[in-house]
Amino acid sequence: MGLEEEIESIREEIAETPYNKSTEAHIGRLKAKLAEKKEKLENQSSAGGGGGYAVEKHGDATVALVGFPSVGKSTLINALTNADSETGSYEFTTLDVNPGMLKYRGANIQILDVPGLIEGAADGRGGGQEVLSVVRTADLAVFMLSVFEIDQYERLREELYNNNIRLDTEPPSIHIRQRHKNGIQVNKSDSVSLDENTIKEVLRQNGYVNAEITVRGDPSIDELVDGMMDNRVYIPSMVTVNKADLIDEDYLPTVHENLREHDIDPEECIFISAEEEKGLDGLTERIWDELGLVRIYMDKPSRGVDYDEPLVLREGDTIGDALTKLGGEFEDRFRFARVSGPSAKHDEQQVGTDHELADEDVLRIIKSR
């Protein structure tokens, strides 16, 4: 039996097994085994030249537009950016991923016009694994749906999930320490509902014989399995609905109802017309917010504050992160910094590397001689 047949057989057994406390450990073992077989198949495909491709990242952040063919992604990226920029296109076997650079609030945001996905992409149909590997490198996934085909959303999310892309969630809080003897010891917080035997079965299926595992939160079996694997990526996502100009106003409640059926809050969606270039300001602002970017204006000696080309960081970044991005003598000769703005207690506050910066802070680096 080949790997594909084994994977399908395990999937069928999981689907046919009723979930309850008495079967939880068995299902946990099956799901861990399924993840193991899928990873093995992916590695084989990669070795044979059918695996993922990396896209070189440029700018301050990268956004992947995700959608099925003919949803209007190319039109949107042309409206938002210069898609024929000098970065060119990244060629796959029969695919092109066309990047454009969105310049907004002093930041350079790379937007990848990923070729339209088709169902079965995670299994390699239509070069889908190459496409999905591009999404894995992004800082934000933007689902682009047609106003007439909202049901594409679930199929798109499923394809990403099957390619080990986890959206809008954090990695499970799991820590594993290998030991030389005494089997598997499970430490879990009171909030963890998984049975101890289930956790042990998942570990054993992943090759652990002697280990201590600490589990916090309340992970599901799937999340527990994810925590054992090292090939999951966790990125945020948002939804934009295109072709809004083609619907009558009295059809809008139906669109909202369709969105809610897929657990999408209509108030959280950005409705646009890429063709008519409507709603793009709102979309751009929302992308900025989802990326969590902040602008830091550098106070340069003898030249004053540079408000035109800010240093772009992420929310929660510190002076240390700023030094890392600046590099060179800023890192090597740093003494202290002076900060004015939202994060400072007062103008010209003297701070060290652990000070957390905020949007539109003014930063001056003091270097040793």
C-alpha positions in Angstrom: 0.0 0.0 0.0 1.4 3.4 -1.0 1.5 6.5 1.2 -1.5 8.0 -0.5 -3.6 4.9 0.2 -2.4 4.7 3.8 -3.3 8.4 4.3 -6.8 7.8 2.9 -7.3 4.7 5.0 -6.4 6.6 8.2 -8.7 9.5 7.2 -11.6 7.0 6.7 -10.9 5.3 10.1 -10.9 8.7 11.8 -14.2 9.7 10.1 -15.8 6.4 11.0 -14.8 6.4 14.7 -17.3 8.1 17.0 -15.5 10.7 19.3 -16.0 10.2 23.0 -13.7 9.8 26.0 -13.2 6.1 25.4 -12.1 6.6 21.8 -10.2 9.8 22.4 -6.7 8.2 22.8 -7.3 6.0 19.7 -8.3 9.0 17.6 -5.3 10.9 19.0 -3.0 8.2 17.9 -4.6 8.1 14.4 -4.3 11.8 13.9 -0.7 11.8 15.0 -0.1 8.9 12.6 -1.9 10.8 9.8 0.3 13.8 10.4 3.4 11.7 10.3 2.4 10.0 7.0 1.5 13.3 5.4 4.8 14.8 6.3 6.6 11.8 4.9 4.7 12.2 1.6 5.5 15.9 1.5 9.2 15.2 2.0 9.1 12.7 -0.8 7.4 15.1 -3.1 9.9 17.8 -2.2 12.8 15.4 -2.9 11.3 14.6 -6.3 11.1 18.3 -7.3 7.5 18.8 -6.5 7.8 20.5 -3.2 7.6 24.1 -2.1 9.3 27.1 -3.5 10.5 30.1 -1.5 9.8 33.7 -2.5 12.4 36.2 -1.6 10.8 38.7 0.8 11.2 42.4 0.2 10.0 45.4 2.1 8.7 45.7 5.6 6.0 42.9 5.4 4.5 40.4 2.9 0.9 39.9 2.1 -0.5 36.9 0.1 -3.7 37.4 -1.9 -5.6 34.0 -1.7 -8.5 33.1 -4.0 -9.8 30.9 -6.7 -9.2 31.8 -10.3 -11.0 34.8 -11.8 -11.8 36.4 -8.5 -10.0 39.6 -9.5 -6.6 39.3 -7.7 -4.5 40.5 -10.6 -6.8 43.5 -11.1 -6.6 44.4 -7.4 -2.8 44.1 -7.2 -2.5 46.3 -10.2 -4.7 48.9 -8.6 -2.8 48.8 -5.3 0.7 48.5 -6.5 3.1 48.6 -9.4 2.9 44.9 -10.2 5.5 45.3 -12.9 8.1 46.5 -10.4 11.7 45.7 -10.7 11.3 42.7 -8.4 9.8 40.9 -11.4 8.0 37.6 -11.1 9.0 34.4 -9.5 8.6 31.5 -11.9 7.3 28.2 -11.0 6.9 25.3 -13.4 3.7 26.7 -15.0 2.9 29.4 -12.5 3.9 33.0 -11.9 3.7 34.7 -8.5 3.6 38.4 -9.4 4.8 40.7 -6.5 3.9 44.3 -6.3 5.0 46.9 -3.7 2.3 48.8 -1.8 3.7 52.0 -0.4 1.7 53.2 2.6 2.5 55.4 5.5 6.1 55.2 4.7 6.2 51.4 4.7 6.9 49.1 1.8 4.4 46.2 1.8 5.0 43.4 -0.6 1.8 41.9 -2.0 1.9 38.6 -3.8 -0.6 37.9 -6.4 -0.7 34.1 -5.9 -2.1 32.1 -8.8 -5.8 31.1 -8.3 -6.1 28.1 -6.1 -8.1 25.1 -7.1 -9.6 22.4 -4.9 -7.0 19.7 -4.2 -4.1 22.2 -4.2 -2.7 20.8 -1.0 -2.4 17.4 -2.7 -0.5 19.0 -5.6 -3.3 19.6 -8.1 -2.6 22.4 -10.5 0.8 23.0 -8.9 -1.0 23.8 -5.7 1.8 22.8 -3.3 4.1 25.4 -4.9 1.3 28.0 -4.6 0.6 27.2 -1.0 4.3 27.3 -0.1 4.3 30.9 -1.1 1.4 31.6 1.3 3.5 30.0 4.1 6.1 32.8 3.8 3.6 35.6 4.2 2.9 37.8 7.2 -0.8 38.1 6.4 -3.2 36.1 4.2 -5.9 38.1 2.5 -8.8 36.0 1.3 -10.3 37.5 -1.8 -13.9 36.3 -2.4 -16.4 37.1 -5.1 -19.6 38.7 -3.8 -21.4 35.9 -5.6 -19.3 33.0 -4.3 -18.9 33.4 -0.6 -18.8 29.6 -0.2 -15.3 29.6 -1.6 -14.0 30.7 1.8 -14.3 27.3 3.5 -12.7 25.5 0.6 -9.8 28.0 0.6 -9.2 27.7 4.4 -9.3 23.9 4.1 -6.6 23.9 1.4 -4.4 26.1 3.6 -5.1 24.0 6.6 -4.1 20.8 4.7 -0.8 22.5 3.8 -0.1 23.1 7.5 -1.0 26.8 7.5 -2.8 27.7 10.7 -4.8 30.9 10.6 -5.7 33.4 13.3 -4.5 31.3 16.1 -1.4 30.9 18.2 0.8 27.7 18.5 -0.4 25.5 21.4 1.5 25.9 24.7 3.4 22.6 24.7 6.9 21.9 26.0 8.6 18.5 25.7 11.8 17.5 27.4 13.4 14.2 26.4 14.5 11.9 29.3 16.6 8.7 29.4 14.2 6.6 31.4 10.9 6.4 33.3 8.6 6.6 30.3 6.3 9.5 29.6 5.2 12.0 32.3 2.4 14.4 31.6 2.0 17.7 33.4 -1.1 19.7 32.4 -2.9 22.7 33.7 -6.5 22.4 35.1 -7.8 23.9 31.9 -6.6 21.0 29.7 -9.5 18.7 28.9 -7.6 16.1 27.0 -7.1 12.8 28.8 -3.6 12.0 30.0 -3.6 8.7 28.1 -4.5 10.6 24.9 -1.5 12.9 25.3 0.7 9.9 25.9 -0.6 8.1 22.7 0.1 11.2 20.6 3.7 11.4 22.0 4.3 7.7 21.4 3.1 7.9 17.8 5.6 10.8 17.4 8.5 8.5 18.5 8.7 9.6 22.2 9.5 6.8 24.7 10.9 8.7 27.7 9.8 12.3 27.9 8.2 14.9 30.1 5.5 17.0 28.5 3.9 20.1 29.9 0.6 21.2 28.3 -1.2 24.5 29.1 -4.4 26.0 27.8 -7.0 23.7 26.4 -5.7 22.3 23.1 -7.7 20.0 20.9 -6.2 16.7 19.6 -5.4 18.4 16.3 -3.7 21.3 18.1 -1.7 18.8 20.3 -0.5 17.1 17.1 0.4 20.4 15.6 2.5 21.1 18.6 4.5 18.0 18.0 5.3 18.9 14.4 7.8 21.5 13.3 6.3 22.4 9.9 3.3 24.4 10.9 3.1 28.1 10.3 0.8 30.5 12.1 -0.4 33.7 10.3 -3.3 36.1 10.6 -5.9 36.5 7.9 -8.6 38.8 6.8 -11.4 38.8 4.1 -12.1 41.2 1.3 -15.2 40.8 -0.9 -14.8 41.8 -4.5 -17.2 42.9 -7.2 -19.4 44.7 -4.7 -20.3 47.2 -7.5 -22.2 44.4 -9.4 -24.9 43.8 -6.7 -28.1 45.6 -6.1 -28.5 47.2 -2.6 -31.4 44.9 -1.8 -29.1 41.9 -2.4 -26.7 43.0 0.3 -28.6 41.4 3.2 -28.2 38.0 1.4 -24.5 38.6 1.1 -24.3 39.3 4.8 -26.3 36.2 5.6 -23.9 34.1 3.4 -20.9 35.5 5.2 -22.4 34.8 8.6 -23.0 31.2 7.5 -19.3 30.8 7.2 -18.6 32.5 10.5 -17.4 35.7 8.9 -18.6 39.0 10.5 -19.8 41.3 7.6 -18.7 44.2 9.7 -15.1 42.8 9.6 -15.1 42.4 5.8 -13.8 45.0 3.4 -16.1 45.3 0.4 -14.4 46.5 -2.8 -14.5 46.8 -6.5 -11.1 46.1 -7.9 -12.3 47.0 -11.4 -13.8 50.3 -10.3 -11.0 50.9 -7.7 -13.6 51.5 -4.9 -13.0 50.6 -1.3 -9.3 50.3 -1.7 -8.4 53.0 0.9 -10.3 51.0 3.5 -8.6 47.8 2.4 -5.2 49.3 2.6 -5.8 50.7 6.1 -7.1 47.3 7.2 -4.0 45.5 5.9 -1.9 48.0 7.8 -3.8 47.3 11.0 -3.7 43.5 10.6 0.1 43.6 10.0 0.6 45.6 13.2 3.2 47.9 11.7 4.5 51.0 13.5 6.5 53.9 12.2 9.6 55.2 14.0 10.9 58.5 12.9 14.7 58.7 13.3 16.3 61.8 14.7 19.5 62.0 12.7 22.4 64.1 14.0 22.7 67.5 12.3 19.8 66.6 9.9 16.9 66.5 12.2 13.9 64.2 12.3 13.3 62.2 9.1 9.5 62.0 8.7 9.6 60.9 5.0 11.3 57.5 5.4 10.4 56.0 8.8 12.0 52.9 10.3 9.1 50.4 10.1 8.7 47.9 12.9 6.0 45.7 14.4 3.8 46.4 17.5 5.6 45.3 20.6 9.1 45.8 19.1 11.8 47.3 21.3 14.8 49.5 20.9 16.8 46.2 20.6 14.6 45.2 17.6 15.2 48.6 16.0 19.0 48.2 16.5 18.8 44.8 14.8 17.0 46.2 11.8 19.4 49.2 11.6 22.4 46.9 12.0 26.0 48.0 11.6 27.4 50.5 14.1 24.0 51.1 15.6 24.1 47.7 17.1 27.9 47.6 17.8 28.2 51.0 19.4 24.9 51.5 21.1 25.0 53.4 24.4 21.4 54.5 25.0 18.5 56.0 23.1 16.3 59.0 23.6 12.6 58.7 22.7 9.8 61.2 22.3 6.2 60.3 21.4 3.5 57.9 22.5 5.8 55.4 24.2 7.8 58.0 26.2 6.9 59.3 29.7 8.3 62.6 28.6 10.2 64.1 25.7 13.7 62.9 25.2 13.3 60.0 27.7 16.5 58.1 28.0 15.9 54.4 27.5 17.7 51.1 26.9 17.3 48.2 24.6 14.2 46.7 26.3 12.0 49.9 25.8 8.9 49.1 23.8 8.3 51.5 20.9 5.0 52.8 19.6 3.7 54.2 16.3 5.1 57.6 15.4 7.8 57.7 18.2 10.8 59.8 17.5 14.0 57.9 18.2 17.6 59.2 18.6 20.4 56.6 19.0 23.4 57.7 21.1 26.5 55.7 20.1 29.8 55.3 21.9 32.8 56.8 20.3 
